[in-house]
Amino acid sequence: MNEAKQIVTDIQKGQIKPIYFLMGEEAYYIDKISDYIEKNVLDEAEKGFNQVVLYGRDISIEDIVSNAKRYPMMAERQVVIIKEAQDLSRTIEKLSDYANNLQPTTVLVVNYKYKKIDKRKALYKAIQKVGVVYESKKLYENQVGDWIRRVLAGQGYSIAPKAAQMLVEFLGTDLLKIDNELSKLKIVLPKDTQITPEHIEENIGISKDFNNFELRKAVGEYNVVKAYQIAKYFADNPKDNPMVVTVSLLFNFFSQLLHFHGLNDKSPRSVASALKINPYFVNEYITAARNYPMKKVSGVVSTLREFDVKSKGVGANAIPQGDLLKELLVKIFN
């Protein structure tokens, strides 16, 4: 995130490089940087003759070079943007010839999503000398909640920890999807609003009471009635609550709980740091640790491994996922 901001800041200062090679698993920042260049490097009068957007599936490396080698018309520079450049992965190394003999009045932007070039090869080394190679790495699940909070804070909003967790559990780590949902919220909510679970439920459609977050909490509290109520809701809405996601979340929770049992310092700050969780959730682990001694936690982790396989259709004999979840809860609570 900081590196992406720095790239934009440098462009704002007029420190514009002739090549931006944007690559990596997380498309969000690739799009943000590319879109910023597309909207801001040239003014509207210059864009008509001096800005072109091409797509990897429709062109060759030779087409890119041909466009990049042109001179700008009545402008200081031209911008050539290549979207979905990963479709050119078999021939992308050929772009190194252009990087070694580039047109200084061209700003070439290459969006190479979900992949990355080999840093040992000529293309990477050539671009590093003259331009920017930015690798956008996918965030881990435990980092996404903080990312949501930082993004919203920069836009004049805040978010309750539970609301952020609901978004992560429902949308995963895809920042583009999360950003799209946040944009919907910002349309209906004024600035300085704290986004709550109720806002998420009303505007995005994620139940604040029946979701994986609440199931995890109920299991940790040994609240059998609540856990089975959520399991029934999941059984009635299987498409929105896939078993494989539920098992994965519970597995991560009990794995962290095993780690918690092994900590010498169980103060809230130390636990939050060791488990890499928001301090808001520390009490859940303290409560769960009382209900699940280390030996019990080890057994639950083993059970979750078994049900992870079953949730993917192996050895489950076409058991409905709702019944599979109920069976899992029986084994956890017994």
Residue pairs with C-beta under 8 A, 6 or more apart in sequence:
1 29
1 147
1 150
3 134
4 29
4 32
4 33
4 134
4 136
7 20
7 33
7 132
7 134
8 32
8 33
8 36
10 16
11 36
11 37
11 40
11 41
12 40
16 41
16 77
16 107
17 107
17 130
17 131
17 132
18 102
18 103
18 104
18 106
18 107
18 108
18 130
18 131
19 99
19 102
19 107
19 108
19 109
19 110
19 127
19 130
19 131
19 132
20 33
20 34
20 37
20 107
20 108
20 109
20 110
20 131
20 132
20 134
21 110
21 112
21 117
21 123
21 127
21 131
21 132
21 133
21 134
22 29
22 30
22 33
22 34
22 109
22 110
22 111
22 112
22 134
22 136
23 30
23 110
23 112
23 113
23 115
23 116
23 117
23 133
23 134
23 135
23 136
24 30
24 112
24 113
24 114
24 115
24 116
24 134
24 135
24 136
24 137
24 138
25 114
25 136
25 137
25 138
26 136
26 137
26 138
26 139
26 175
27 113
27 114
27 136
27 175
27 176
28 136
28 175
28 176
28 179
29 134
29 136
29 175
30 111
30 112
30 113
30 134
30 136
31 111
31 176
33 109
33 134
34 81
34 83
34 109
34 111
37 79
37 81
37 107
37 109
38 51
38 53
38 79
38 81
38 109
41 77
41 79
41 107
42 50
42 51
42 75
42 77
42 78
42 79
46 72
46 74
46 75
47 79
49 72
49 73
49 74
49 75
50 72
50 73
50 75
50 77
50 78
50 79
51 78
51 79
51 80
51 81
52 67
52 78
52 79
52 80
52 81
53 81
53 83
54 63
54 64
54 67
54 80
54 81
54 82
54 83
55 82
55 83
55 84
55 87
56 82
56 83
56 84
56 85
56 86
56 87
56 88
57 84
57 87
59 82
59 88
60 88
60 91
61 88
61 91
61 92
61 94
61 95
64 80
64 82
64 95
64 98
64 108
65 95
65 97
65 98
67 80
68 80
68 98
68 102
68 103
68 106
68 108
69 98
69 103
69 106
70 78
70 103
70 106
71 78
71 103
71 105
72 78
72 105
72 106
76 105
77 105
77 106
77 107
78 105
78 106
78 107
79 106
79 107
79 109
80 106
80 107
80 108
80 109
81 109
81 111
82 88
82 108
82 109
82 110
82 111
83 111
84 111
84 113
85 92
85 110
85 111
85 112
85 113
86 112
86 113
86 114
86 115
89 112
89 115
92 112
92 117
92 123
93 117
93 121
93 122
93 123
95 110
95 123
96 121
96 122
96 123
96 126
98 108
99 123
99 126
99 127
99 129
99 130
99 131
100 126
102 108
102 130
108 131
116 135
117 123
117 124
117 133
118 124
119 125
124 133
127 133
138 173
139 147
139 173
139 175
140 173
141 168
141 172
141 173
141 252
142 276
142 277
144 168
144 173
144 175
144 178
145 161
145 164
145 165
145 168
145 278
146 278
147 175
148 159
148 164
148 167
148 168
148 178
148 182
149 158
149 159
149 164
151 179
151 182
152 158
152 159
152 182
152 195
155 186
155 191
156 191
156 192
157 185
157 186
157 189
157 191
157 192
157 193
157 194
157 195
158 193
158 194
158 195
159 194
159 195
160 194
160 195
160 196
160 197
161 278
161 280
161 281
162 197
162 208
162 213
162 280
163 195
163 196
163 197
163 199
163 200
164 278
165 213
165 278
165 281
166 197
166 200
166 206
166 208
166 211
166 213
167 178
167 181
167 182
167 200
167 204
167 206
168 178
169 211
169 212
169 213
169 245
169 249
170 204
170 206
170 211
171 177
171 178
171 181
181 204
184 203
184 204
185 195
185 199
185 200
185 203
185 204
188 203
189 195
189 199
193 199
197 208
198 208
200 206
200 208
201 207
201 208
207 233
208 214
210 229
210 230
210 233
210 234
211 230
211 241
212 241
212 245
212 246
212 249
214 226
214 230
215 227
215 230
215 231
215 234
215 246
215 249
215 250
216 249
216 250
216 253
216 284
217 223
217 284
218 226
218 227
218 230
219 227
219 250
219 253
219 288
219 329
219 332
220 253
220 257
220 284
220 285
220 287
220 288
220 291
220 292
221 287
221 288
221 291
222 291
222 333
224 329
224 333
227 329
227 333
228 326
228 329
231 322
231 325
231 326
231 329
232 322
233 241
234 241
234 243
234 246
234 321
234 322
234 325
235 320
235 321
235 322
235 323
235 325
235 326
236 322
238 320
238 321
238 322
242 311
242 321
243 311
243 321
243 324
243 325
244 308
244 311
244 312
246 311
246 325
247 304
247 307
247 308
247 311
247 328
248 308
250 304
250 328
250 332
251 301
251 304
251 305
251 308
253 288
254 292
254 297
254 300
254 301
254 304
255 301
256 275
256 277
256 285
257 285
257 288
257 289
257 292
257 297
258 294
258 297
258 298
258 301
259 274
259 275
260 266
260 271
260 274
260 275
260 285
260 289
261 289
261 293
261 294
261 297
262 294
263 270
263 271
263 274
265 271
266 286
268 279
268 282
268 283
269 279
271 277
271 282
271 285
271 286
272 278
272 279
272 282
275 285
277 285
292 300
300 331
300 332
303 328
303 331
303 332
304 328
307 324
307 327
307 328
309 315
310 316
310 319
310 324
311 321
311 324
316 324
319 327
